[in-house]
Amino acid sequence: MRAVLQRVSAASVEVAGQIVGQIGPGLLILLGVGHSDTADDARFLADKTAGLRIFADGDGKFNRSLLDTGGGALVVSQFTLFADARKGRRPSFTAAAPPVQAEHLVAAYCAALRARGVSVETGVFGAMMQVALVNEGPVTIILDSETLRAPSRP
């Protein structure tokens, strides 16, 4: 499971001209699901997301998490995070999970964030969406459940 976290002062997602999700300060989360991802990956990544200290404290240091700030999360599913552009000029998306699996795991990720006390808004799974954001910082962090679980290199 891959997540691109963007610290925002505001973000929204629109489908067919209607805003379907919006937040004030918090995180815009673009979330991709791979074939081998499980509900455990969703919970693990949600825990990491909620507790990641990427918000400034009074001294301007990254010491506060989404939980500490009370910020919201706008989660937008994005299978293109599993694009493979190694060959040719058109990316392959075969590493992305099939829609039924992906939709289930995106919902599990959102539920795990909510269980930790995060206010969560979402896009519409599988829809063509327009995402607007005001990136704060900018701060953009990429999380990958497979990489996060791998042993650290010395």
HELIX and SHEET records of a PDB file:
HELIX    1   1 ALA A   39  GLY A   51  1                                  13    
HELIX    2   2 LEU A   66  THR A   69  1                                   4    
HELIX    3   3 PHE A   79  PHE A   82  5                                   4    
HELIX    4   4 PRO A   99  ALA A  115  1                                  17    
HELIX    5   5 SER A  145  ARG A  149  1                                   5    
SHEET    1   A 5 GLN A  18  ILE A  23  0                                        
SHEET    2   A 5 ARG A   2  VAL A  15 -1                                        
SHEET    3   A 5 GLY A  26  GLY A  32 -1                                        
SHEET    4   A 5 GLY A  72  SER A  77  1                                        
SHEET    5   A 5 SER A 119  THR A 122  1                                        
SHEET    1   B 3 GLN A  18  ILE A  23  0                                        
SHEET    2   B 3 ARG A   2  VAL A  15 -1                                        
SHEET    3   B 3 GLN A 130  ASP A 144 -1                                        
SHEET    1   C 2 PHE A  55  ALA A  56  0                                        
SHEET    2   C 2 PHE A  62  ARG A  64 -1                                        
END                                                                             
